[in-house]
Amino acid sequence: MVNESRLIIRKAAVLGAGVMGAQIAAHLTSAGIPTILYDLPAQSGNKNAIINSALQSLTKLKPDPLATSGMQALITPANYDSDLALLGSCDLVIEAIAERLDYKQRLYQTISPHLAKNAIFASNTSGLSIQELAEQLPHELKPRFCGIHFFNPPRYMKLVELIPHEKTDETLLSELETFLVTYLGKGVVYAKDTPNFIANRIGVFGMLAALHHSRELKLSPDKVDGLTGPLIGRPKSATFRTMDVVGLDTMNHVVQTLKQHLTDDPWNHLFQLPDWILQLIERGALGQKAQAGIYKKEKTGIVVYDFHEGNYRAADSTIDPQILAILTLKNPVERFAALHKSEHPQAQFIWRIFRDHFHYSAYHLEAIAQTTRDLDLCMRWGYGWQQGLFETWQSGDWHKIAKLISQDITAGKALSKQPLPAWATELDFNGAYLQGKAYAPAKDVYLPREGLPVYQRQLFPELVLTETADEGKTVFETDAIRMWTQNDNIAIVSFKTKKHTICVDVLAGIQEAIARAEKDFDALVLWQRDGADFSFGANLKIVNEALQTKSSDKVEKTVTAFHETALKLRYAAIPTVAAIRGMTLGGACELSMHTSKIVAAFETYIGLVEVGVGILPAGGGTKELAMRAAKCTLPGGHFNQLKVYFEQIAMAKVSTSGLDAKKLNYLQTTDNVVMNNEELLFVAKKQAQALADSGYHAPLPYLFPVLGKPGIANLMTWLINMREGEFISEHDFLIGSKIAEVICGGKVDAFSMVDEKWLLRLELNAIMELAQTAKTIDRIKYMLENGKPLRN
């Protein structure tokens, strides 16, 4: 790999302990960077009371900004009166105070003398001019100042807009981009210094266009949200729910910023919220943070403010069947043609919002972004869209749609009379993307992706239209798995099943892959090519069918195959590495725990969840935690650790992150957590090769002590208390008793020495008993039908 200049951030500071500032501090801390969080001193009592309150609030936010419980205590509180000297130890300082130019500039004057000589200073402003902010800075600080705009919530939103001003050091920007990508797991897009930058400029315009057309076509907010969510490849929050999440007051502030600073924008007349939203703001109905906004929850269910009727009513996002049929057409060319042709208000609404969004984005592209890719990735990463605007336009036939837009502009139907830019309508224009390159209007050329060395770590980056990835060379392939390589000595196994569920065929495929890897490769990596999740565990549908037909031998065959595969992963002659991300549940957790090493994405949710379907972890998971508890050498530690693991299994506890997975010991201290999902395979392969190069030998099987009958008795006491307190059902009690028996090694004397196979037999016996009970069969069936556990 090409050497690259590295930016080392040993300590950071965040100025402003509001919702965004506190969450940015939390994410920096999760990345292993000691962080100081500043705010104003309290007028009385503890000077850091404001910051301490903000840190406590982190524990109540959903989704959780903290990687694991208690992490807020690692953030250092500070105030501007007494703690400015601490800034001198920080390599990165991010300002995240209120969106007021005068407030920010005043703060800059206060803190500038205290910054370290080489510290990077950045603003998290969502739309104020970086150039204007820089004007108040000392001359020597200006090259080290830029905008770093995180999206809310900072932990989960991938997009960071990086905004330089005219004197920002270009080398520093490249180093900062590398840091943001690898160490914070972000997708970086350079934005030009224009109001609201790229994502919010384009995203808020889309909401304003939807507001305008919903009024004209008499569509209520719930109908609009039904139309503008997953049906068109966008999040469930769609349009009006997104406004509630953002906050109607915040939305109004953003719109006013556009109105004030974009006076020459041909769409300026659109930059205002309707009276009915302003009235909601006046009432304090600000959205989700106020428990009421466009939507609110009542005892009868979710209600929506129907501005046509002027009151709240039950929400109903049902879409007309004929429009649903159009929106589910697979061919985007046919879909857009049908939407344009239909006179139904719902179809016309969808056509109009796409038309105006295409029009606005094309018209302003050159002023706000470098390429079509930059704008599209902003909408994907900042707004959660499956496809960007220019990708969508090109997929629907660029020239046909451009012609329809131009016709609507001429007819006065569009929201602006401005024509599309010349490049968008030229007959020889090849579209927004060509052969993996994106159109750059300022240079009238197609440009490839950014070439920084950090991106060589992304073996399968998120692709836009016409881009392709090297899919490698297949070693062998079945209906269940693919074993492949990228022309090196590391073999990769990817599952092909729905949600990467695990069945006998997947297990057989892994076993064959291990045998081939032992013969021809240095190591084997389990990694999923597609989807956000590693695996949802065992294929319950197959288990359910076996139980419904009373084919218990099929269940036994599956459990046995799990055990065999787990042991082959552990005792293979070559290192095996599980590269996991997202949901890694049940059997997937168990297989991962048996590999030589786990490399987990930061957003990994791993756990043994089998009790939810009426069984216990029987793919080696219960056995594995028993073995790990036995390693505890502290006085009384064996039982105390075992009880923790027992409760984890009994309560189906899932990690909240890769870091939390270490805390729960699903990952061990030697396992790796990677901040950027797209670097997961790269790191896993590097770790696998390093193990191989170090002269890897499989671990030797060994005997370990179990707690036997006394341990079971102690765990049963806990179960009895839970049952008597009506915290668990009788069937939960039965499942718990089976878990207790297995994790304690069965009804043997305390500290009897056993091997893995002993506990695996206990697992098999326990699951065969539970699988034949009516209540377990009901739980499995209910989970398949409803997607949630049944507590019977």
N, C-alpha and C positions, 0 to 999 in steps of 0.2 A: 504493500500500500504506500502511496506517495506520502512523504512527510508533510506535516502541516503545522503552522504556527499555532501554539496552544495558549488559550487564555485560562489562567488559573484563578479561580474564585475561591479563596479560603474562607472569606466571611462576607456577608451581605447585610445591607440595611434597607428597610422599607419605610418611607416617610408617609404616614397616614394610616391609622388603624381602623378605617372604615371597612365595609364588607369586602371590597376588592383588595385593599392593602393587607388586611389580616390574612386573606386567603392566599395572596402571593407569598407572604411570609411563610405560611404553612407549607406551600409547595416547595419553596426553596429549602426548608428544613427537611422535608421528605426526601429531597435529593441529596441530603447529607451536608448541606451548607449551613453552618451556624449563622443565624439571622437575628438582627436587632430590629424591633418594631417600635417606631416613634409615633408620638402624637402630642397634642398640647398637654401641659401639666394641669392636673385638677386644681380647682381654686381653693380647695381645703382638703385636709387629710393627706392620704398617700398621693404623692404627685403623679404616680403611674396608675392611678385608679381607672382612667379612661382606657388605657391600653390593657390593663388586667381584665376589664369588663369585656373588651373586644376579644381577647384570647379565650375567655370563658364562653363567649358566644359561638366560637368556632365549634364547640362540642355539640351545639344544638342545630347547626345548619344541615340541611339536606339538599343535595347529596353531600356526604361527609367530606369536608376538605382535608381532614386529617388521615394520613395513611394508616395509623393505628392509634388506639386510645392512649391518651396521656401525652401525645406528641406536642400539644400546645405548651407544655411546661418547658420544652426545649427552646422556645423563642424568648429572647431577652427583651423585656419591656424597657422603654426609655422615653424621655421627654425632652423637649427643645430647651428647657431652662437649665437643666443640670447635667445633661448627658451628651452634649454635642461633641465632646472630646472623643467619645467612642467611635465616631465616624472615621477617625483617622486610621482605624484598623480594618476598614472595609474596602474590598476591591470592587464591589458593585453596590451602587445606591440607586434605588428606584423610588421615585416620587409618585404617590397615588392619593393626593388630597383632592378636595372638591374641584370641579371643573370651572374654575374662575381664574382667568389670566392674571389678575392682580394678586390673588392669593398665592398663586404659584411663584410669581416673580418675587414677591416679598419673602417667601420662604427660601428661594434660591440665594438671595442676598444674605440671609441669616446663616445658611449652612455651608456656603461655598468656601469660606476661609478654613473650615474644619476638615475638608475632604483630603484624602491622601493624594500625593502628587500624581499617581498613575491610575487613580480610581476612575471607573466608568460611571457616569451620572446619566440617568435616563428618566423620562417621564412616561407614566402609564396613561397619559391623556387619551381619551377616545376620539378626539377630534380637533383640539386646539392646535394652532400653528406651532410647529416645532421651531421654525425660524423666529417667530415672535418670542417664544419662551427663551431661546438662546440669547436674545439680545441683552438680557440683564446679567448674563454670566461673565465672569472674568475672561479675558482673552485666552489665557492658557488652558481654561477648562472647556472652551467651545469645541475643540476637536474631539473631546471625549464625551460629548453630549449627543443624545439622539432620543427618539421615541421608541419605547418598547410597549406596544399595546397588547396586553393579555385580554382574553375574552372570558366572560363570566359563565360558569365557575372556572377559575384558572387551572385547577387540577385536571379537569376533564376535557376542557375545550382545547383542541389541538392548535388552533391558529394563534400565532403571534405576528402582528404587523410590526415591521422594523422600519422606522421612518428617520432618515438622515436629514440634516439641514445642510446648507451649502458648505460649511466648514467641517463637517464630521469626517474624521479620519477613516478612509476606506479600508485600511488594513484592520483597524479596530472593529469595523462592522463585520468583516469576514470572520474574525475570531469570535465575536459576539454571536454571530449566526451559528457557528459550530457549537458553542457552549449551549445555546438554547435548544439545538436539535438533539445533541447527545445527552447532556446533563439534565435538561428539564423535559426532554421528550416531546418537543414542540415541532410544528410545521411552520417554517418562517416564510413570509412573503414580504418583499420590499414594497412599500407604498410611497407614493409621492406626497409631498406636504400640502395636501388639500383638505378642506373641511371634512371631518369624519372619515378621512382616508378611503379605503376601498370597501371593506365588508359592510360597515354601517352605512356608508353612503348608498351602496347598491341595495342592501337589505332593507333599510328604512324606506327607501323609495318604493320598493315592492309592497310594503305594508300600506303606504299612503295611496298607492294605486289601487290596492284591494279595498281600502276604505272608500275611495271615490266610486269605484264600480259597484260596490255592494249597495251604496245608497241609490245609485241610478237604476240598478236592476232589482232593487227591493229584496236583497238577500240578507238574512239575519246572520249575526256572528257565528252561530253554531253551524249553519249551512256552509258558510265560507270556510270554517275550519274543517268540515267534512270534505270539502273539495280541495283544500290546499295542504293537506297532510300527506300521509303515506301514499295516497292514490296518485300523487304527482311526484313521488320520490322525496318527500320532505318530512321532517319530524312530526310526531303526533301533536305537538303543541301548535303546529300549523301557523296561523296568522294572529288571531285575537288572543289565543291562549299564550302565545309568545309575548304579546304586549303585556299581559298580566304578569308573566314571569319577570320581564324586564322592569316593570313598574310603570304605571301610566304617567307618573310625574317625571320619571327619567326619560320616558319616551317623548314627552312634551319638551323637555330640555333639549334633547337631541334634535328634534324637529325645528325648534326655535333657533338652534345653532345653524342649521342648514338655511333657514329663512334669512337670518342676519348676514351670513357670510357668503351666500351664493346668490347675490342679487341679480347677477347676469345669467343665472341658469334658466334656460327656456321653460323649465318646469317649476319655477319658483312659486307660481300661483298655487301649486299643489302642497307646498310645505307649510301645512297647518293642520292641527287636529280638529275634528268636527266639534260642534258645541256640546254634543251629548257626552263625549269623553271629557271635555273640560269641566262639565257639570259633575261627572263622577269624581274627578280630581278634587273639586271644591268640597264634595261631601266626605272626602277622606277615603273613598273607595279606590285605592291606588293599585290594586291588583293582589297578587299572591301574598306579598308581605303584610298586607292589611286584612287578609282573609276575605276580601271582597274587592271586586273590580268589574270587569266585563262579565266574569263568572264568579259565582260564590257557592259555597256548599251549605245546604240547609238540611234539616232533618229528613225531608222528603227526597233529597238527592241533590245533584248539581243543577243549578239554575243559571240562566244566561240573561243578560240585559239586552232585550230586543229594542233597539233604538227606533224602529218603525212603530212599535206599540208604546214605547216610553215606560216600560216596566220589566221586572224580572219574570221569567217563566221557565218551565222545565226545558232543559236543553235537549235538542233532537238534531243530530248531525246526519240523519238519513239522506242519502242521495238518490235522485230520480233514477230508476233502473236503466233508462235509455242512456243517461249520461254516464252511469257506471259502466255500461257496456263499451262506450267510447273510450273512457279512461283506462280500461283494462285491455285495450287492443295492444298487442305486442309490437306491432310495427309503428314506430313514431311518425313516419310519413303519413300513414293512414289515420293515425290519431289526430294529428294537427289538421288534416284536411277535413275530417269529420267535425271537429270542434268549430272550425271556421264556417262550415256550411250550415250547421244547426242553428236554428233561431231560438232554441230553448234558453232561458236566462242563465241557467247554470253552465251550459256549454259556452255561451257568449262571455260569461264572466271569466272562465278559464282562458279562452282565447285572448281576451283583452289584457289580462294581467301578464300573460307571456309576451304579447305583442309590445306592450309598453315597457316591460322589463328589458326585452331585446333592444328596443329602440334607445332607451336611456343608456344602457350599458355600452352599446356600440358608439353612440354619440360622444360619451365622456371617456371612453377607454384610454385614449392617448394622454389625457390630462391627469388621470389618477393612477394608472398602472403601466407596467412595461409591456406585458403580453396578455393575451387572452387566458393563458394558463394561470397567471397570477390572480386574475379576477375570479376564475372558476374555482381555484383552490381556496380562495377566501370564503366563498359561499359554501363550499363543502365543509371546510374545517371550522369556520366561524358560525355557520347557521345550520350545520348538520344535513345539508342536501346530499342526495346520492349522486347528483350530476350537476355540473355548473351550467350557467346560462348559455354560454357559447357552445358547450358540448351538446346541450339540448337542442339548440337552434340548428347545428350542423346535422344532428341525428335525424331531424325532421325535414331535411332537404333545404340547405342554406338558401339557394336561389329562389325556390318556391315561396319560402317564408318571407324573404326579403321583398319579393314582389308584392305579397299580400300586405306587408307593413306599409310599403310605399303607397299602395292603393288607399289604405285607410288614412294615411297622412294627407294625401291629396283630397280625399273626401271629407276631411275635417273630423274624422272619427277618433283619431289618436289624441293623446293628451298634450301634444305639442305639434306645431306646424313645421318644426325643423326637419329637413330631410335626413335620411340616413347618411352617414359619411360615405364619400365616394368609393372607398375601398370595399365597403360592404355590398355594394350593388354592381361592381364591375363584373362583366360576364366571365372573365378569365380568373376571377378570384376563386381560390381553392378551398375556402372555408377557414374557420378559426384555427384548424389544426391540419397539418400535412406531414405525413411520414414521421410522426412522433415529435414534431416541432410545433411551436405555438406562434401565432401571428403577433408581430410587434409593429403597431401602426406608425410609430414615430420614425422607424427605419424602413418601413415597408418590406420587412423580411420575416422569415420564420426562424425562430431561435430555439436551440435545444435547452434542456434543463441546466440549472446552475451546476457548475463544474467543481465546486469545492470538494476537497478530499473526503470530508465527512460523509458525503452522499455515496461514497463507495461502500460504506457500511450498510447501506440500504439495498440488499440484494433483490428485494421485491417491493419497491416503493409504490405508493398509491398512484395508479396510472390514470391519466386523462385520455380522451379520445385519440386514437391512432397510435398511442404508445404501446409498446410490447415489452415483455420481460423474457429473459432467458429461462425457459422452463426446464432446462437440463436434459440429461439423457436417461431414459427409463432403463432400469435394470430388470425389473419384472413388474407386472401389473395384473391385478384381479379386479373383480367387481367391488371389492371391499377396500383395497389399499393400493398405493403405488410406491414402489421403491425406486429411487432415482439418485442421480449424482450430478454435480455441476463440474464435471471433468476434473475432479480431484480425488482425494483418498477418503472422503467422508461420504458415507451413504445416508440418505434421508428417507424416512418413511412418512407418508401422508395418508390419512384416512379419506375415503371417498363416500362414506355413508352420510345420511342426513344428520346434521348437527354433530357429525363425527362420532356418532354413537358406536359403542363397542359390542360386537357380536362374535360368535365363534369364528366366522370367516376373517374378521379383523385380527383376532388373536392368532389364528393360524398363519395369516400373512406376516404378522410381526415375528413369529417364530421362524418362518422361512427366511425373512430378512436378516435375522440375527445369524442364522447359519451361513447365509451368503456373505454377510459382512465379515464374519470370522475368517472366511476363506480368501476374500478379495479386497477388503478395505481396512482402513486403520481404525474406524469408529462408526457408530450408528447414531443418528439423531432422529428423534420423533418430533415432527413439526408439521403444522397444518398450513397448506398453501392458501386456502380460502377461508373466509369468515373471520369474525372477531373472536371466536372462542376455540379453545383447544378441544374440549369434548364434554358433552353432557353425561357421559358415563355409559353404563350398560343399556342396550336396546330393550326398553321395557315392553315394547310391543311383542317382541319374540317371547319374552318371559311370560307375558300375559297369555299369549296363545297357548303356550305349553301348559300353564296352570289350568286354563279353561278346559283343555282337552285331557286334563289329568295325566299329562306326559311328564312326570316328575324326572324321568331319566334325562330329558333335555336340559332341565335346570341343573341337574348334577353335572352333566357334560360341560355346560357353560362355566360353572364354578371351577371345575377341575381345570378347564382350559385357562381360566384366569390365573389360577395358582401356577400352572406350568409356565405360562408366559412371564409372570412376575419373576419367577426364579431364574428363568433364562435371561431376562434383562439384567438381573443382579449378578449372575455368575458367568456371563458371556466372557469369552477370551479377549474381546475388544471392549473399550469403554462405550457405554450407552448413555446418551444425554437426552433428557426431555426438555424441549423448548416450548414452554406453556404460556398461555395468555388467556385473558377473559375467563369464562366459565370452565373450570377444570374439576368436574364433580364426580363423586362416587368412584366407579371403576377407573376413571381417568386419573383421579388423584392417587389411587392405589398403584397403578402401573408406573406413574411418575415417581412415586416414592421408592420404587425398586431399581431405578436407573442409577448409574454411577454418579450422575450429577444432574441437578435441575438448573436450567436457566429460565427465569420467570420474568415476564413483563411486569412493570410496576402495577398495571391494572390487571392483576390476576386474582380471581375469586375461586379459591380451592378449598375443598372440604369433603368430608365423608357424610353424605346426606341420605344414606339408605333407609334410615328409620322412617323417613317421610313416606316410603312405600311399604312399610311393614316388615322390613328385613334388617339385617345388620351388615356392615361392610364385610364382604366375604371374598374379596379378591386379593386378600393378603393385607388389607388395611388395618384390621383389628390386631392381627398378629404383629404388624410393623410397629404400631404404637406401644404394644406390650414390650417389644424388644428395646425400643427407645427409652421407655420408662426404666427398664432394668439397668440402663447405663448410669442412672443417677446415683452418685456415691455419697450424697449428703445424708446425715442422720435422718431417718424417716423419709428420705427423699423418694425412695422407690414407690411407696404407697401414695404419697402426696402427688407425685407426677402422674402416677397411674390414674388416680381419681380425676385429675384435670383432663386427661385424655378420654377417660370414660364419659365424663360430662360433655366433652366436645362431640363425641359420637352420639350420645343420647339426645343431645339438643341440636344435632345436625349443624354444627357451627361451621360457617364458611368465612374464610379470610376476607378482610376488606381491602387488601392490597397484597402485593408481593412481600412488602416488609412485614405486614401482619401475619402472612403465612409463615414467616420465620419465627415470629413470636409464638405461633400455635404449633411449631415444630413440624408442619407439613413440609416445609423447606428446612434444611439444616444450615448451620453456620457457614459451611463451605460452598453452599449454593449461591448463585448470582441473581441479582435483581437488575433488570435493564429498564431504563426510563423510557426509551423510545421503542415502541412495538416493532417498527420497521428495521431495527437493528438486532432483533431477537435471533434470527437465524445466523447472522454473521457472528455474533458473540458465542452462540451455541457451538458452531463449527470450530471456532477458535479454541474454545474450552475442550472440545472433544479431541482436537488435534494435539493440544498441549498434554492431555492425559496420555494419549498414545505415544507421544514423543518422550515422555518421562519414563517409559518402560512399564506400561500399565500391566498389572496383574489383577485378576478378579479377586475379591475378598474370599477368605476361607470361611466355610460354614462353622458355626460355633454353638456351644450350649450356653444358655442364659437362664437366670433364676426367674421363677414365677411366684406369685403370692398365694396361689392355690385357695384352699377352703377358707382360711382366715380373711383373705382379700375379698372373696366373694361375699362373705358374711358382712363385711364392712360396707361394701357397695350396695348390698341389698337393704341395709338400714336406710341409706339415702333414698333408695327407690320407694321403700315403704312410706317414708315421710312425705315424699312427693305425691304418692297415691292418696294417702290419708288427707293431705291438704288439697286434694282434687286438682293438682297441677298436671297430672297425667292420667290417662285412662287405664283400664285393666289391660288392654292390649299393649299400650306403651310399657306397662309394667312387665309384661311377658317378654317383650323385645329387650327391655333393659336387663332383665335377668339373664337372658342368653348372651348379651354383650358382656355382662359381668363375668359369666362363666368362662367365656373365651379369653377375654383380656387378662384374666387371672390364671390362665393355664389349666382350667378344669379343676375337678375335685381331687386335687393332690395335696400333699403336705406343703406348707409354706417353704419357699426357697428351693423347691425341687428344680433340678436342672433339666431343661427340655430343649428341643431344637425347633427350627421353623416348621418342619413338617408336622410336628405334634399339634401346634396351634392351627395349622391349615386344616387338619382333619377336624378339629373342634369347630372351626368356621363352617366347614362343609356340613357337618351334622346339624349345627344350629340353623343354618339357612334352610336346610331340607325340612326341618320341623316347622319353621315359621311359614315357609312357602305353601304348606298344605293346610294352613288355617284359613277359615272363611274371611276373617277380617283383613289379613294380609292380601288375599286375592282382591278384596273390595278396594283396598288402598291403591293397589297397582292399577286397577281398572279406572278408578276415580282420577288418578294422576294423569293417565292417558287421555281421558275425556275432558278434563277441566284445567290441566296444567298447574294444579296446586295440590298440596297434600290433604288427605282426609284424616281427621282425628276421630277415629271410631273406638 
